[in-house]
């Protein structure tokens, strides 16, 4: 997407073959912050910002990133 964030369909973590192949039995998430939230427009979680419309979960991710980098 335009923010460069990896988006993983939630169901993939429940498929044992994909869990092993794509996520190394969870090692891919080690020492990471994982956000879970809907991004589909049907959930109506779209926020108007000066930079345009963004999904609500992305707004939270961008805010947390700014805080972690002491940018705000």
Predicted model as a PDB file, atoms N, CA, C, CB and O in Angstrom, pLDDT in the B-factor column:
MODEL        1                                                                  
ATOM      1  N   UNK A   1       0.829  -1.192   0.000  1.00 57.00           N  
ATOM      2  CA  UNK A   1       0.000   0.000   0.000  1.00 57.00           C  
ATOM      3  C   UNK A   1       0.870   1.250   0.000  1.00 57.00           C  
ATOM      4  CB  UNK A   1      -0.941   0.001   1.208  1.00 57.00           C  
ATOM      5  O   UNK A   1       2.096   1.153  -0.029  1.00 57.00           O  
ATOM      6  N   UNK A   2       0.263   2.389   0.032  1.00 68.00           N  
ATOM      7  CA  UNK A   2       1.025   3.634  -0.109  1.00 68.00           C  
ATOM      8  C   UNK A   2       1.863   3.978   1.121  1.00 68.00           C  
ATOM      9  CB  UNK A   2       0.085   4.769  -0.399  1.00 68.00           C  
ATOM     10  O   UNK A   2       2.691   4.887   1.067  1.00 68.00           O  
ATOM     11  N   UNK A   3       1.659   3.267   2.223  1.00 77.00           N  
ATOM     12  CA  UNK A   3       2.426   3.532   3.438  1.00 77.00           C  
ATOM     13  C   UNK A   3       3.576   2.551   3.618  1.00 77.00           C  
ATOM     14  CB  UNK A   3       1.517   3.479   4.646  1.00 77.00           C  
ATOM     15  O   UNK A   3       4.357   2.686   4.560  1.00 77.00           O  
ATOM     16  N   UNK A   4       3.693   1.575   2.740  1.00 81.00           N  
ATOM     17  CA  UNK A   4       4.787   0.612   2.820  1.00 81.00           C  
ATOM     18  C   UNK A   4       4.673  -0.351   3.983  1.00 81.00           C  
ATOM     19  CB  UNK A   4       6.078   1.331   2.915  1.00 81.00           C  
ATOM     20  O   UNK A   4       5.676  -0.912   4.423  1.00 81.00           O  
ATOM     21  N   UNK A   5       3.473  -0.551   4.483  1.00 80.00           N  
ATOM     22  CA  UNK A   5       3.273  -1.470   5.595  1.00 80.00           C  
ATOM     23  C   UNK A   5       2.892  -2.848   5.074  1.00 80.00           C  
ATOM     24  CB  UNK A   5       2.193  -0.939   6.552  1.00 80.00           C  
ATOM     25  O   UNK A   5       2.053  -2.961   4.180  1.00 80.00           O  
ATOM     26  N   UNK A   6       3.498  -3.893   5.620  1.00 84.00           N  
ATOM     27  CA  UNK A   6       3.086  -5.231   5.185  1.00 84.00           C  
ATOM     28  C   UNK A   6       1.676  -5.528   5.689  1.00 84.00           C  
ATOM     29  CB  UNK A   6       4.082  -6.308   5.693  1.00 84.00           C  
ATOM     30  O   UNK A   6       1.374  -5.325   6.865  1.00 84.00           O  
ATOM     31  N   UNK A   7       0.834  -6.000   4.807  1.00 84.00           N  
ATOM     32  CA  UNK A   7      -0.531  -6.382   5.166  1.00 84.00           C  
ATOM     33  C   UNK A   7      -0.650  -7.884   4.954  1.00 84.00           C  
ATOM     34  CB  UNK A   7      -1.604  -5.593   4.316  1.00 84.00           C  
ATOM     35  O   UNK A   7      -0.423  -8.392   3.856  1.00 84.00           O  
ATOM     36  N   UNK A   8      -1.007  -8.580   6.017  1.00 88.00           N  
ATOM     37  CA  UNK A   8      -1.127 -10.038   5.967  1.00 88.00           C  
ATOM     38  C   UNK A   8      -2.579 -10.392   6.235  1.00 88.00           C  
ATOM     39  CB  UNK A   8      -0.173 -10.735   7.001  1.00 88.00           C  
ATOM     40  O   UNK A   8      -3.121 -10.028   7.278  1.00 88.00           O  
ATOM     41  N   UNK A   9      -3.220 -11.102   5.303  1.00 89.00           N  
ATOM     42  CA  UNK A   9      -4.588 -11.547   5.583  1.00 89.00           C  
ATOM     43  C   UNK A   9      -4.610 -12.400   6.854  1.00 89.00           C  
ATOM     44  CB  UNK A   9      -5.162 -12.348   4.380  1.00 89.00           C  
ATOM     45  O   UNK A   9      -3.819 -13.330   7.008  1.00 89.00           O  
ATOM     46  N   UNK A  10      -5.514 -12.071   7.740  1.00 88.00           N  
ATOM     47  CA  UNK A  10      -5.591 -12.691   9.066  1.00 88.00           C  
ATOM     48  C   UNK A  10      -5.670 -14.206   9.006  1.00 88.00           C  
ATOM     49  CB  UNK A  10      -6.783 -12.160   9.812  1.00 88.00           C  
ATOM     50  O   UNK A  10      -5.078 -14.887   9.843  1.00 88.00           O  
ATOM     51  N   UNK A  11      -6.390 -14.746   8.030  1.00 92.00           N  
ATOM     52  CA  UNK A  11      -6.597 -16.192   7.954  1.00 92.00           C  
ATOM     53  C   UNK A  11      -5.293 -16.946   7.740  1.00 92.00           C  
ATOM     54  CB  UNK A  11      -7.566 -16.522   6.837  1.00 92.00           C  
ATOM     55  O   UNK A  11      -5.207 -18.123   8.090  1.00 92.00           O  
ATOM     56  N   UNK A  12      -4.272 -16.296   7.173  1.00 93.00           N  
ATOM     57  CA  UNK A  12      -3.031 -16.999   6.867  1.00 93.00           C  
ATOM     58  C   UNK A  12      -2.314 -17.515   8.112  1.00 93.00           C  
ATOM     59  CB  UNK A  12      -2.112 -16.092   6.101  1.00 93.00           C  
ATOM     60  O   UNK A  12      -1.599 -18.514   8.041  1.00 93.00           O  
ATOM     61  N   UNK A  13      -2.495 -16.850   9.243  1.00 92.00           N  
ATOM     62  CA  UNK A  13      -1.811 -17.324  10.438  1.00 92.00           C  
ATOM     63  C   UNK A  13      -2.450 -18.590  11.006  1.00 92.00           C  
ATOM     64  CB  UNK A  13      -1.801 -16.237  11.491  1.00 92.00           C  
ATOM     65  O   UNK A  13      -1.865 -19.252  11.863  1.00 92.00           O  
ATOM     66  N   UNK A  14      -3.642 -18.923  10.533  1.00 94.00           N  
ATOM     67  CA  UNK A  14      -4.328 -20.121  11.007  1.00 94.00           C  
ATOM     68  C   UNK A  14      -4.145 -21.319  10.083  1.00 94.00           C  
ATOM     69  CB  UNK A  14      -5.792 -19.835  11.169  1.00 94.00           C  
ATOM     70  O   UNK A  14      -4.612 -22.412  10.402  1.00 94.00           O  
ATOM     71  N   UNK A  15      -3.482 -21.140   8.957  1.00 95.00           N  
ATOM     72  CA  UNK A  15      -3.200 -22.240   8.039  1.00 95.00           C  
ATOM     73  C   UNK A  15      -1.830 -22.799   8.417  1.00 95.00           C  
ATOM     74  CB  UNK A  15      -3.239 -21.768   6.527  1.00 95.00           C  
ATOM     75  O   UNK A  15      -0.823 -22.117   8.230  1.00 95.00           O  
ATOM     76  N   UNK A  16      -1.768 -24.028   8.945  1.00 96.00           N  
ATOM     77  CA  UNK A  16      -0.492 -24.567   9.427  1.00 96.00           C  
ATOM     78  C   UNK A  16       0.630 -24.536   8.384  1.00 96.00           C  
ATOM     79  CB  UNK A  16      -0.692 -25.982   9.888  1.00 96.00           C  
ATOM     80  O   UNK A  16       1.776 -24.238   8.722  1.00 96.00           O  
ATOM     81  N   UNK A  17       0.319 -24.833   7.142  1.00 96.00           N  
ATOM     82  CA  UNK A  17       1.354 -24.832   6.103  1.00 96.00           C  
ATOM     83  C   UNK A  17       1.884 -23.420   5.864  1.00 96.00           C  
ATOM     84  CB  UNK A  17       0.800 -25.417   4.791  1.00 96.00           C  
ATOM     85  O   UNK A  17       3.093 -23.227   5.731  1.00 96.00           O  
ATOM     86  N   UNK A  18       0.996 -22.439   5.808  1.00 95.00           N  
ATOM     87  CA  UNK A  18       1.431 -21.056   5.612  1.00 95.00           C  
ATOM     88  C   UNK A  18       2.156 -20.524   6.847  1.00 95.00           C  
ATOM     89  CB  UNK A  18       0.230 -20.162   5.281  1.00 95.00           C  
ATOM     90  O   UNK A  18       3.119 -19.766   6.732  1.00 95.00           O  
ATOM     91  N   UNK A  19       1.689 -20.925   8.020  1.00 95.00           N  
ATOM     92  CA  UNK A  19       2.328 -20.502   9.260  1.00 95.00           C  
ATOM     93  C   UNK A  19       3.799 -20.922   9.270  1.00 95.00           C  
ATOM     94  CB  UNK A  19       1.590 -21.094  10.479  1.00 95.00           C  
ATOM     95  O   UNK A  19       4.679 -20.150   9.652  1.00 95.00           O  
ATOM     96  N   UNK A  20       4.049 -22.176   8.838  1.00 95.00           N  
ATOM     97  CA  UNK A  20       5.429 -22.664   8.787  1.00 95.00           C  
ATOM     98  C   UNK A  20       6.217 -22.003   7.661  1.00 95.00           C  
ATOM     99  CB  UNK A  20       5.446 -24.182   8.611  1.00 95.00           C  
ATOM    100  O   UNK A  20       7.329 -21.519   7.871  1.00 95.00           O  
ATOM    101  N   UNK A  21       5.632 -21.986   6.463  1.00 95.00           N  
ATOM    102  CA  UNK A  21       6.361 -21.512   5.278  1.00 95.00           C  
ATOM    103  C   UNK A  21       6.569 -19.998   5.268  1.00 95.00           C  
ATOM    104  CB  UNK A  21       5.622 -21.923   4.024  1.00 95.00           C  
ATOM    105  O   UNK A  21       7.665 -19.526   4.966  1.00 95.00           O  
ATOM    106  N   UNK A  22       5.534 -19.242   5.591  1.00 94.00           N  
ATOM    107  CA  UNK A  22       5.609 -17.787   5.478  1.00 94.00           C  
ATOM    108  C   UNK A  22       6.058 -17.075   6.749  1.00 94.00           C  
ATOM    109  CB  UNK A  22       4.285 -17.260   5.076  1.00 94.00           C  
ATOM    110  O   UNK A  22       6.626 -15.985   6.690  1.00 94.00           O  
ATOM    111  N   UNK A  23       5.804 -17.690   7.889  1.00 95.00           N  
ATOM    112  CA  UNK A  23       6.058 -17.006   9.159  1.00 95.00           C  
ATOM    113  C   UNK A  23       7.008 -17.770  10.071  1.00 95.00           C  
ATOM    114  CB  UNK A  23       4.758 -16.771   9.878  1.00 95.00           C  
ATOM    115  O   UNK A  23       7.162 -17.419  11.241  1.00 95.00           O  
ATOM    116  N   UNK A  24       7.641 -18.806   9.548  1.00 96.00           N  
ATOM    117  CA  UNK A  24       8.634 -19.599  10.280  1.00 96.00           C  
ATOM    118  C   UNK A  24       8.138 -19.982  11.680  1.00 96.00           C  
ATOM    119  CB  UNK A  24       9.949 -18.821  10.390  1.00 96.00           C  
ATOM    120  O   UNK A  24       8.836 -19.801  12.678  1.00 96.00           O  
ATOM    121  N   UNK A  25       6.914 -20.517  11.722  1.00 95.00           N  
ATOM    122  CA  UNK A  25       6.291 -20.917  12.990  1.00 95.00           C  
ATOM    123  C   UNK A  25       6.243 -19.774  14.003  1.00 95.00           C  
ATOM    124  CB  UNK A  25       7.043 -22.095  13.589  1.00 95.00           C  
ATOM    125  O   UNK A  25       6.375 -20.001  15.206  1.00 95.00           O  
ATOM    126  N   UNK A  26       6.056 -18.561  13.521  1.00 93.00           N  
ATOM    127  CA  UNK A  26       5.918 -17.393  14.389  1.00 93.00           C  
ATOM    128  C   UNK A  26       7.197 -16.593  14.564  1.00 93.00           C  
ATOM    129  CB  UNK A  26       5.434 -17.825  15.723  1.00 93.00           C  
ATOM    130  O   UNK A  26       7.150 -15.481  15.089  1.00 93.00           O  
ATOM    131  N   UNK A  27       8.342 -17.124  14.140  1.00 95.00           N  
ATOM    132  CA  UNK A  27       9.613 -16.409  14.293  1.00 95.00           C  
ATOM    133  C   UNK A  27       9.601 -15.077  13.541  1.00 95.00           C  
ATOM    134  CB  UNK A  27      10.773 -17.278  13.794  1.00 95.00           C  
ATOM    135  O   UNK A  27      10.296 -14.141  13.934  1.00 95.00           O  
ATOM    136  N   UNK A  28       8.824 -14.987  12.473  1.00 92.00           N  
ATOM    137  CA  UNK A  28       8.747 -13.742  11.688  1.00 92.00           C  
ATOM    138  C   UNK A  28       8.150 -12.599  12.509  1.00 92.00           C  
ATOM    139  CB  UNK A  28       7.907 -13.964  10.417  1.00 92.00           C  
ATOM    140  O   UNK A  28       8.344 -11.431  12.172  1.00 92.00           O  
ATOM    141  N   UNK A  29       7.428 -12.923  13.578  1.00 92.00           N  
ATOM    142  CA  UNK A  29       6.798 -11.900  14.414  1.00 92.00           C  
ATOM    143  C   UNK A  29       7.592 -11.598  15.686  1.00 92.00           C  
ATOM    144  CB  UNK A  29       5.400 -12.336  14.785  1.00 92.00           C  
ATOM    145  O   UNK A  29       7.237 -10.691  16.439  1.00 92.00           O  
ATOM    146  N   UNK A  30       8.653 -12.347  15.923  1.00 94.00           N  
ATOM    147  CA  UNK A  30       9.429 -12.162  17.142  1.00 94.00           C  
ATOM    148  C   UNK A  30      10.016 -10.746  17.190  1.00 94.00           C  
ATOM    149  CB  UNK A  30      10.553 -13.217  17.232  1.00 94.00           C  
ATOM    150  O   UNK A  30      10.551 -10.252  16.197  1.00 94.00           O  
ATOM    151  N   UNK A  31       9.909 -10.114  18.338  1.00 94.00           N  
ATOM    152  CA  UNK A  31      10.418  -8.759  18.573  1.00 94.00           C  
ATOM    153  C   UNK A  31       9.773  -7.718  17.659  1.00 94.00           C  
ATOM    154  CB  UNK A  31      11.920  -8.734  18.382  1.00 94.00           C  
ATOM    155  O   UNK A  31      10.392  -6.704  17.338  1.00 94.00           O  
ATOM    156  N   UNK A  32       8.561  -7.962  17.251  1.00 90.00           N  
ATOM    157  CA  UNK A  32       7.814  -7.036  16.396  1.00 90.00           C  
ATOM    158  C   UNK A  32       6.552  -6.588  17.132  1.00 90.00           C  
ATOM    159  CB  UNK A  32       7.452  -7.701  15.027  1.00 90.00           C  
ATOM    160  O   UNK A  32       6.074  -7.263  18.044  1.00 90.00           O  
ATOM    161  N   UNK A  33       6.035  -5.462  16.726  1.00 88.00           N  
ATOM    162  CA  UNK A  33       4.722  -5.025  17.187  1.00 88.00           C  
ATOM    163  C   UNK A  33       3.748  -5.387  16.075  1.00 88.00           C  
ATOM    164  CB  UNK A  33       4.689  -3.469  17.527  1.00 88.00           C  
ATOM    165  O   UNK A  33       3.941  -5.002  14.921  1.00 88.00           O  
ATOM    166  N   UNK A  34       2.711  -6.121  16.422  1.00 89.00           N  
ATOM    167  CA  UNK A  34       1.733  -6.578  15.438  1.00 89.00           C  
ATOM    168  C   UNK A  34       0.408  -5.884  15.705  1.00 89.00           C  
ATOM    169  CB  UNK A  34       1.568  -8.126  15.482  1.00 89.00           C  
ATOM    170  O   UNK A  34      -0.100  -5.904  16.827  1.00 89.00           O  
ATOM    171  N   UNK A  35      -0.147  -5.270  14.668  1.00 87.00           N  
ATOM    172  CA  UNK A  35      -1.445  -4.606  14.762  1.00 87.00           C  
ATOM    173  C   UNK A  35      -2.457  -5.436  13.999  1.00 87.00           C  
ATOM    174  CB  UNK A  35      -1.386  -3.147  14.208  1.00 87.00           C  
ATOM    175  O   UNK A  35      -2.185  -5.894  12.889  1.00 87.00           O  
ATOM    176  N   UNK A  36      -3.603  -5.627  14.582  1.00 87.00           N  
ATOM    177  CA  UNK A  36      -4.678  -6.373  13.936  1.00 87.00           C  
ATOM    178  C   UNK A  36      -5.868  -5.435  13.798  1.00 87.00           C  
ATOM    179  CB  UNK A  36      -5.059  -7.666  14.748  1.00 87.00           C  
ATOM    180  O   UNK A  36      -6.335  -4.857  14.779  1.00 87.00           O  
ATOM    181  N   UNK A  37      -6.348  -5.292  12.577  1.00 84.00           N  
ATOM    182  CA  UNK A  37      -7.499  -4.423  12.371  1.00 84.00           C  
ATOM    183  C   UNK A  37      -7.991  -4.505  10.950  1.00 84.00           C  
ATOM    184  CB  UNK A  37      -7.158  -2.993  12.718  1.00 84.00           C  
ATOM    185  O   UNK A  37      -7.241  -4.882  10.050  1.00 84.00           O  
ATOM    186  N   UNK A  38      -9.243  -4.154  10.739  1.00 80.00           N  
ATOM    187  CA  UNK A  38      -9.810  -4.203   9.394  1.00 80.00           C  
ATOM    188  C   UNK A  38      -9.334  -3.026   8.545  1.00 80.00           C  
ATOM    189  CB  UNK A  38     -11.335  -4.213   9.464  1.00 80.00           C  
ATOM    190  O   UNK A  38      -9.159  -1.913   9.040  1.00 80.00           O  
ATOM    191  N   UNK A  39      -9.130  -3.296   7.267  1.00 72.00           N  
ATOM    192  CA  UNK A  39      -8.781  -2.218   6.341  1.00 72.00           C  
ATOM    193  C   UNK A  39      -9.774  -2.119   5.187  1.00 72.00           C  
ATOM    194  CB  UNK A  39      -7.373  -2.429   5.795  1.00 72.00           C  
ATOM    195  O   UNK A  39      -9.675  -1.213   4.359  1.00 72.00           O  
ATOM    196  N   UNK A  40     -10.726  -3.042   5.128  1.00 76.00           N  
ATOM    197  CA  UNK A  40     -11.720  -3.018   4.055  1.00 76.00           C  
ATOM    198  C   UNK A  40     -12.671  -1.844   4.239  1.00 76.00           C  
ATOM    199  CB  UNK A  40     -12.507  -4.340   4.012  1.00 76.00           C  
ATOM    200  O   UNK A  40     -13.053  -1.522   5.364  1.00 76.00           O  
ATOM    201  N   UNK A  41     -13.051  -1.206   3.144  1.00 74.00           N  
ATOM    202  CA  UNK A  41     -13.932  -0.043   3.220  1.00 74.00           C  
ATOM    203  C   UNK A  41     -15.293  -0.380   3.813  1.00 74.00           C  
ATOM    204  CB  UNK A  41     -14.114   0.555   1.847  1.00 74.00           C  
ATOM    205  O   UNK A  41     -15.947   0.495   4.380  1.00 74.00           O  
ATOM    206  N   UNK A  42     -15.726  -1.610   3.697  1.00 85.00           N  
ATOM    207  CA  UNK A  42     -17.054  -1.960   4.214  1.00 85.00           C  
ATOM    208  C   UNK A  42     -17.157  -1.795   5.729  1.00 85.00           C  
ATOM    209  CB  UNK A  42     -17.394  -3.390   3.838  1.00 85.00           C  
ATOM    210  O   UNK A  42     -18.261  -1.730   6.270  1.00 85.00           O  
ATOM    211  N   UNK A  43     -16.022  -1.727   6.412  1.00 83.00           N  
ATOM    212  CA  UNK A  43     -16.046  -1.515   7.859  1.00 83.00           C  
ATOM    213  C   UNK A  43     -16.166  -0.034   8.219  1.00 83.00           C  
ATOM    214  CB  UNK A  43     -14.791  -2.100   8.491  1.00 83.00           C  
ATOM    215  O   UNK A  43     -16.340   0.307   9.389  1.00 83.00           O  
ATOM    216  N   UNK A  44     -16.075   0.832   7.237  1.00 83.00           N  
ATOM    217  CA  UNK A  44     -16.240   2.279   7.419  1.00 83.00           C  
ATOM    218  C   UNK A  44     -15.266   2.855   8.441  1.00 83.00           C  
ATOM    219  CB  UNK A  44     -17.660   2.587   7.847  1.00 83.00           C  
ATOM    220  O   UNK A  44     -15.575   3.844   9.105  1.00 83.00           O  
ATOM    221  N   UNK A  45     -14.093   2.241   8.569  1.00 86.00           N  
ATOM    222  CA  UNK A  45     -13.069   2.754   9.475  1.00 86.00           C  
ATOM    223  C   UNK A  45     -12.041   3.518   8.643  1.00 86.00           C  
ATOM    224  CB  UNK A  45     -12.390   1.594  10.292  1.00 86.00           C  
ATOM    225  O   UNK A  45     -10.867   3.152   8.579  1.00 86.00           O  
ATOM    226  N   UNK A  46     -12.513   4.580   8.012  1.00 87.00           N  
ATOM    227  CA  UNK A  46     -11.672   5.425   7.169  1.00 87.00           C  
ATOM    228  C   UNK A  46     -11.614   6.801   7.816  1.00 87.00           C  
ATOM    229  CB  UNK A  46     -12.222   5.507   5.694  1.00 87.00           C  
ATOM    230  O   UNK A  46     -12.641   7.350   8.214  1.00 87.00           O  
ATOM    231  N   UNK A  47     -10.415   7.354   7.920  1.00 89.00           N  
ATOM    232  CA  UNK A  47     -10.218   8.631   8.597  1.00 89.00           C  
ATOM    233  C   UNK A  47      -9.717   9.663   7.588  1.00 89.00           C  
ATOM    234  CB  UNK A  47      -9.219   8.486   9.781  1.00 89.00           C  
ATOM    235  O   UNK A  47      -8.783   9.400   6.831  1.00 89.00           O  
ATOM    236  N   UNK A  48     -10.344  10.830   7.586  1.00 92.00           N  
ATOM    237  CA  UNK A  48      -9.877  11.928   6.742  1.00 92.00           C  
ATOM    238  C   UNK A  48      -8.700  12.608   7.434  1.00 92.00           C  
ATOM    239  CB  UNK A  48     -11.025  12.951   6.456  1.00 92.00           C  
ATOM    240  O   UNK A  48      -8.799  13.006   8.594  1.00 92.00           O  
ATOM    241  N   UNK A  49      -7.596  12.737   6.719  1.00 91.00           N  
ATOM    242  CA  UNK A  49      -6.408  13.409   7.239  1.00 91.00           C  
ATOM    243  C   UNK A  49      -5.962  14.452   6.223  1.00 91.00           C  
ATOM    244  CB  UNK A  49      -5.260  12.388   7.537  1.00 91.00           C  
ATOM    245  O   UNK A  49      -6.455  14.450   5.095  1.00 91.00           O  
ATOM    246  N   UNK A  50      -5.052  15.336   6.587  1.00 92.00           N  
ATOM    247  CA  UNK A  50      -4.540  16.300   5.599  1.00 92.00           C  
ATOM    248  C   UNK A  50      -3.869  15.618   4.405  1.00 92.00           C  
ATOM    249  CB  UNK A  50      -3.550  17.247   6.263  1.00 92.00           C  
ATOM    250  O   UNK A  50      -3.749  16.209   3.332  1.00 92.00           O  
ATOM    251  N   UNK A  51      -3.433  14.371   4.599  1.00 85.00           N  
ATOM    252  CA  UNK A  51      -2.778  13.623   3.527  1.00 85.00           C  
ATOM    253  C   UNK A  51      -3.768  12.767   2.733  1.00 85.00           C  
ATOM    254  CB  UNK A  51      -1.682  12.740   4.106  1.00 85.00           C  
ATOM    255  O   UNK A  51      -3.357  12.017   1.848  1.00 85.00           O  
ATOM    256  N   UNK A  52      -5.052  12.867   3.033  1.00 89.00           N  
ATOM    257  CA  UNK A  52      -6.069  12.070   2.354  1.00 89.00           C  
ATOM    258  C   UNK A  52      -6.717  11.080   3.308  1.00 89.00           C  
ATOM    259  CB  UNK A  52      -5.461  11.331   1.167  1.00 89.00           C  
ATOM    260  O   UNK A  52      -6.492  11.129   4.518  1.00 89.00           O  
ATOM    261  N   UNK A  53      -7.513  10.193   2.762  1.00 88.00           N  
ATOM    262  CA  UNK A  53      -8.197   9.191   3.571  1.00 88.00           C  
ATOM    263  C   UNK A  53      -7.275   8.001   3.821  1.00 88.00           C  
ATOM    264  CB  UNK A  53      -9.500   8.731   2.881  1.00 88.00           C  
ATOM    265  O   UNK A  53      -6.589   7.526   2.916  1.00 88.00           O  
ATOM    266  N   UNK A  54      -7.272   7.527   5.080  1.00 87.00           N  
ATOM    267  CA  UNK A  54      -6.488   6.343   5.417  1.00 87.00           C  
ATOM    268  C   UNK A  54      -7.314   5.449   6.331  1.00 87.00           C  
ATOM    269  CB  UNK A  54      -5.142   6.733   6.093  1.00 87.00           C  
ATOM    270  O   UNK A  54      -8.163   5.942   7.074  1.00 87.00           O  
ATOM    271  N   UNK A  55      -7.078   4.146   6.288  1.00 85.00           N  
ATOM    272  CA  UNK A  55      -7.782   3.234   7.190  1.00 85.00           C  
ATOM    273  C   UNK A  55      -7.420   3.525   8.647  1.00 85.00           C  
ATOM    274  CB  UNK A  55      -7.450   1.771   6.842  1.00 85.00           C  
ATOM    275  O   UNK A  55      -6.284   3.890   8.949  1.00 85.00           O  
ATOM    276  N   UNK A  56      -8.377   3.365   9.534  1.00 87.00           N  
ATOM    277  CA  UNK A  56      -8.165   3.612  10.959  1.00 87.00           C  
ATOM    278  C   UNK A  56      -6.962   2.889  11.543  1.00 87.00           C  
ATOM    279  CB  UNK A  56      -9.380   3.217  11.716  1.00 87.00           C  
ATOM    280  O   UNK A  56      -6.168   3.509  12.250  1.00 87.00           O  
ATOM    281  N   UNK A  57      -6.796   1.573  11.267  1.00 86.00           N  
ATOM    282  CA  UNK A  57      -5.623   0.887  11.820  1.00 86.00           C  
ATOM    283  C   UNK A  57      -4.303   1.512  11.364  1.00 86.00           C  
ATOM    284  CB  UNK A  57      -5.651  -0.578  11.425  1.00 86.00           C  
ATOM    285  O   UNK A  57      -3.339   1.543  12.129  1.00 86.00           O  
ATOM    286  N   UNK A  58      -4.251   2.004  10.143  1.00 87.00           N  
ATOM    287  CA  UNK A  58      -3.028   2.635   9.647  1.00 87.00           C  
ATOM    288  C   UNK A  58      -2.752   3.919  10.423  1.00 87.00           C  
ATOM    289  CB  UNK A  58      -3.138   2.931   8.132  1.00 87.00           C  
ATOM    290  O   UNK A  58      -1.597   4.224  10.721  1.00 87.00           O  
ATOM    291  N   UNK A  59      -3.791   4.669  10.751  1.00 89.00           N  
ATOM    292  CA  UNK A  59      -3.625   5.878  11.552  1.00 89.00           C  
ATOM    293  C   UNK A  59      -2.986   5.542  12.902  1.00 89.00           C  
ATOM    294  CB  UNK A  59      -4.984   6.578  11.761  1.00 89.00           C  
ATOM    295  O   UNK A  59      -2.094   6.254  13.364  1.00 89.00           O  
ATOM    296  N   UNK A  60      -3.437   4.472  13.522  1.00 89.00           N  
ATOM    297  CA  UNK A  60      -2.875   4.049  14.803  1.00 89.00           C  
ATOM    298  C   UNK A  60      -1.413   3.627  14.646  1.00 89.00           C  
ATOM    299  CB  UNK A  60      -3.699   2.895  15.395  1.00 89.00           C  
ATOM    300  O   UNK A  60      -0.573   3.951  15.485  1.00 89.00           O  
ATOM    301  N   UNK A  61      -1.120   2.908  13.576  1.00 89.00           N  
ATOM    302  CA  UNK A  61       0.258   2.454  13.329  1.00 89.00           C  
ATOM    303  C   UNK A  61       1.176   3.656  13.120  1.00 89.00           C  
ATOM    304  CB  UNK A  61       0.317   1.509  12.095  1.00 89.00           C  
ATOM    305  O   UNK A  61       2.263   3.715  13.693  1.00 89.00           O  
ATOM    306  N   UNK A  62       0.744   4.605  12.305  1.00 89.00           N  
ATOM    307  CA  UNK A  62       1.568   5.784  12.043  1.00 89.00           C  
ATOM    308  C   UNK A  62       1.777   6.605  13.307  1.00 89.00           C  
ATOM    309  CB  UNK A  62       0.929   6.649  10.961  1.00 89.00           C  
ATOM    310  O   UNK A  62       2.866   7.135  13.529  1.00 89.00           O  
ATOM    311  N   UNK A  63       0.747   6.714  14.133  1.00 90.00           N  
ATOM    312  CA  UNK A  63       0.866   7.453  15.395  1.00 90.00           C  
ATOM    313  C   UNK A  63       1.848   6.762  16.336  1.00 90.00           C  
ATOM    314  CB  UNK A  63      -0.511   7.591  16.075  1.00 90.00           C  
ATOM    315  O   UNK A  63       2.696   7.418  16.941  1.00 90.00           O  
ATOM    316  N   UNK A  64       1.737   5.453  16.461  1.00 91.00           N  
ATOM    317  CA  UNK A  64       2.643   4.696  17.332  1.00 91.00           C  
ATOM    318  C   UNK A  64       4.075   4.778  16.826  1.00 91.00           C  
ATOM    319  CB  UNK A  64       2.202   3.228  17.425  1.00 91.00           C  
ATOM    320  O   UNK A  64       5.009   4.893  17.620  1.00 91.00           O  
ATOM    321  N   UNK A  65       4.255   4.721  15.521  1.00 89.00           N  
ATOM    322  CA  UNK A  65       5.600   4.829  14.952  1.00 89.00           C  
ATOM    323  C   UNK A  65       6.210   6.179  15.282  1.00 89.00           C  
ATOM    324  CB  UNK A  65       5.565   4.622  13.430  1.00 89.00           C  
ATOM    325  O   UNK A  65       7.382   6.259  15.651  1.00 89.00           O  
ATOM    326  N   UNK A  66       5.427   7.240  15.153  1.00 91.00           N  
ATOM    327  CA  UNK A  66       5.928   8.572  15.491  1.00 91.00           C  
ATOM    328  C   UNK A  66       6.318   8.657  16.961  1.00 91.00           C  
ATOM    329  CB  UNK A  66       4.877   9.634  15.166  1.00 91.00           C  
ATOM    330  O   UNK A  66       7.347   9.243  17.296  1.00 91.00           O  
ATOM    331  N   UNK A  67       5.504   8.078  17.842  1.00 92.00           N  
ATOM    332  CA  UNK A  67       5.828   8.081  19.258  1.00 92.00           C  
ATOM    333  C   UNK A  67       7.105   7.292  19.553  1.00 92.00           C  
ATOM    334  CB  UNK A  67       4.669   7.511  20.054  1.00 92.00           C  
ATOM    335  O   UNK A  67       7.957   7.742  20.319  1.00 92.00           O  
ATOM    336  N   UNK A  68       7.231   6.110  18.936  1.00 91.00           N  
ATOM    337  CA  UNK A  68       8.412   5.277  19.166  1.00 91.00           C  
ATOM    338  C   UNK A  68       9.689   5.922  18.656  1.00 91.00           C  
ATOM    339  CB  UNK A  68       8.231   3.932  18.508  1.00 91.00           C  
ATOM    340  O   UNK A  68      10.774   5.663  19.175  1.00 91.00           O  
ATOM    341  N   UNK A  69       9.556   6.763  17.636  1.00 92.00           N  
ATOM    342  CA  UNK A  69      10.731   7.457  17.089  1.00 92.00           C  
ATOM    343  C   UNK A  69      10.921   8.834  17.701  1.00 92.00           C  
ATOM    344  CB  UNK A  69      10.610   7.587  15.582  1.00 92.00           C  
ATOM    345  O   UNK A  69      11.754   9.613  17.238  1.00 92.00           O  
ATOM    346  N   UNK A  70      10.150   9.137  18.744  1.00 88.00           N  
ATOM    347  CA  UNK A  70      10.210  10.437  19.416  1.00 88.00           C  
ATOM    348  C   UNK A  70      10.010  11.593  18.429  1.00 88.00           C  
ATOM    349  CB  UNK A  70      11.552  10.595  20.140  1.00 88.00           C  
ATOM    350  O   UNK A  70      10.604  12.662  18.572  1.00 88.00           O  
ATOM    351  N   UNK A  71       9.163  11.353  17.432  1.00 76.00           N  
ATOM    352  CA  UNK A  71       8.914  12.384  16.418  1.00 76.00           C  
ATOM    353  C   UNK A  71       7.850  13.382  16.852  1.00 76.00           C  
ATOM    354  CB  UNK A  71       8.497  11.739  15.113  1.00 76.00           C  
ATOM    355  O   UNK A  71       7.707  14.447  16.251  1.00 76.00           O  
ATOM    356  N   UNK A  72       7.105  13.033  17.898  1.00 67.00           N  
ATOM    357  CA  UNK A  72       6.079  13.970  18.384  1.00 67.00           C  
ATOM    358  C   UNK A  72       6.159  14.101  19.886  1.00 67.00           C  
ATOM    359  CB  UNK A  72       4.670  13.511  17.971  1.00 67.00           C  
ATOM    360  O   UNK A  72       5.380  14.843  20.484  1.00 67.00           O  
TER     361      UNK A  72                                                      
ENDMDL                                                                          
END                                                                             
